[in-house]
Structures are given as structure tokens and as C-alpha cells.
């Protein structure tokens, strides 16, 4: 998923839970989005991305808004 011209904006929930747990910043999230090994389009603007970070699989649920050039990260999850 192309993100260079898009602003990455995580939700307050995502910041206080997953970003803190993963010790991630916005640039880390941007690289996870760029290097996702699987991307599923769930609805018109909603995506589920799967990426590897620090030896684990991470899942990001996000909304890509082409009008405002913004990617809003709703929540995340992690696997093995």
C-alpha cells in the first residue's frame, strides 16, 4: 500500500494500547504498512494489513482516505 504522500494518524486507543506495547512510532507504522506481506480490503476504504515486526506478526486495521490523503489506524493485534 502506497503511503508516501499520506499522513499516518493512529487513534487514541491504538496509541495507548498497541503502540505503547510495541514501542512503535509513526515511522515504524509507516514501514509496517509499506512492508505488509498481506493486505485485505474489507470495505470501500477499510483495510486489514499483516506485517512482521520484531519477529512477530502484527495486524493493523486502518482506513485509507484518498480525499484527505490520510491513513487512520483504528486498532491492531499480534500473533506468533
C-alpha distance (Angstrom), angle and dihedral (degrees) to the residues before:
residue distance angle dihedral
X1 . . .
X2 3.80 . .
X3 3.84 112.4 .
X4 3.81 107.0 157.6
X5 3.80 95.9 105.6
X6 3.80 93.9 34.9
X7 3.79 127.8 91.7
X8 3.83 111.8 -128.5
X9 3.80 111.0 -141.4
X10 3.83 121.0 178.2
X11 3.82 121.3 -155.8
X12 3.80 120.5 -111.6
X13 3.81 89.6 -110.5
X14 3.80 91.5 51.9
X15 3.81 92.1 48.6
X16 3.79 94.6 49.5
X17 3.81 95.2 45.1
X18 3.79 118.7 22.7
X19 3.79 101.6 21.9
X20 3.78 90.9 50.5
X21 3.80 92.6 46.2
X22 3.81 93.1 46.7
X23 3.84 93.0 41.4
X24 3.81 88.0 -130.2
X25 3.78 134.8 154.2
X26 3.81 132.1 -162.2
X27 3.81 92.8 -86.8
X28 3.81 90.1 53.5
X29 3.80 89.3 51.7
X30 3.80 91.0 48.2
X31 3.82 91.2 52.8
X32 3.82 90.6 47.1
X33 3.80 89.6 53.6
X34 3.81 92.5 46.9
X35 3.82 93.8 46.6
X36 3.81 98.7 41.6
X37 3.79 112.4 144.2
X38 3.80 93.3 -155.2
X39 3.80 130.7 28.0
X40 3.78 123.1 -175.7
X41 3.77 123.7 -172.5
X42 3.81 106.1 -140.8
X43 3.80 99.8 178.3
X44 3.80 139.1 -16.3
X45 3.83 95.6 -57.5
X46 3.82 103.6 2.0
X47 3.80 122.8 99.8
X48 3.79 138.4 -179.2
X49 3.79 113.8 -148.5
X50 3.77 128.1 -168.8
X51 3.81 119.0 -158.8
X52 3.80 139.2 160.4
X53 3.80 120.4 -118.6
X54 3.80 128.3 165.6
X55 3.79 92.2 -7.2
X56 3.79 96.0 -54.2
X57 3.76 135.5 95.1
X58 3.81 115.7 -111.1
X59 3.78 128.8 -164.4
X60 3.80 122.3 -153.3
X61 3.78 124.8 -169.6
X62 3.77 110.6 -159.3
X63 3.78 146.0 160.1
X64 3.79 119.8 -131.4
X65 3.79 112.9 -153.4
X66 3.81 110.5 -166.4
X67 3.81 93.6 -176.3
X68 3.82 94.7 60.2
X69 3.84 95.2 27.5
X70 3.79 91.1 -123.7
X71 3.81 137.0 135.1
X72 3.80 112.3 -155.1
X73 3.80 114.2 -163.4
X74 3.80 110.4 -148.4
X75 3.79 102.8 -177.8
X76 3.77 145.3 -35.3
X77 3.78 144.0 -144.9
X78 3.77 136.9 -166.7
X79 3.75 137.7 -138.1
X80 3.77 139.4 -178.7
